Amino acid sequence: MQNLDESILQKVIKARPQESFKGTFGKIVLVGGNENFGGAIIMAATAAVYGGTGLVTAATDPANSAALHAQLPEAMFADFNDDQLVGDLIVAADTVVVGPGLGDNAQSLHILKNVFEYVHDGQTLVIDGSAITLMARENLKQPSCQISVIYTPHQMEWQRLSGIKIADQSVENNQKAVQKLNATVVLKKHHTEIYHNDQVFKLPIGSAAQAVGGMGDTLAGMVGSFTAEFKDAGLDAVLAAVYAHSAVADQIAENQYIVLPHQISHALPAFMKKVAAQDSKTHIGFMD
């Protein structure tokens, strides 16, 4: 198992080329947020916008459109009940995130199946939250096309998907399950573990200040954002998103008892600016 450190950030986050436009930095569609859990998709979309993705669309319940526009005018809205509209948006995306606040009823399952119908070769698909639970409960297989699939479960969601009880979630057991999935798994825990083929990475930072609702939604949005924006970075984009998520939180926690998920997103532009400007031997502190 390899410990992640700050060097992963400099490998991925670079100064932006001057000859660029919003399309240069990727397109992401985030699908989720039923009428009861709109905050989840808004937090995920906020992470994607503040993470720097060029074009961000939140496909969610219409009940969430006013809150989305009020809190995040940079993001576009789509009704996740419109199968064709969502499908067209997915076809044009670099990365699709599905699951934050999606719910686990019949409507949620239909929306998830529609997402799986439209993803295609060359894309990245981030599967989070209730989408993982639905897959496990309904024995729904991930799309078979040539895409990069990333799961972002907490330990109970991983138990449902893998069949491995939390007490038995050793590195060896997890690796066997991941290899069967043919996917990358970001297993959220005290020290998050990232599994990719035969590689295992451990996040040595992070704290109990992050034990707040919506933290995982923000992480899913960041993973989606980085994979769309830094699409040539591959696995390193995932690792950098995971590291940045806790690095920013740790710095905020120096002055706060808890860290709110949206605070991580709002701090990202300044944090990423410092990363792009520093060499790999310099400590990164956006509040220095």
Protein Blocks (a to p, Z undefined) as FASTA:
>chain_A
ZZddfklmmmmmccddfbdcfklnopaddeehifklmmmmmmmmmmmmmnopabdcdddd
fklmmmmmmmmmmbccddfklmmlmmmmmmmpmbdcehihnbjafklmmmmmmmmmmgce
hiacddehjlmmmmmmnopacdfbdcdddddddfklmmmmnopafklmcfklmmmmmmmn
opadddddfbdcddehjbccddfedcfklmcghklmmmmmmmmmmmmmmmmnmmmlmmmm
mmmmmmmmmmmmmmcfbdcfklmmmmmmmmmmmmmmpcfkbccdfkZZ
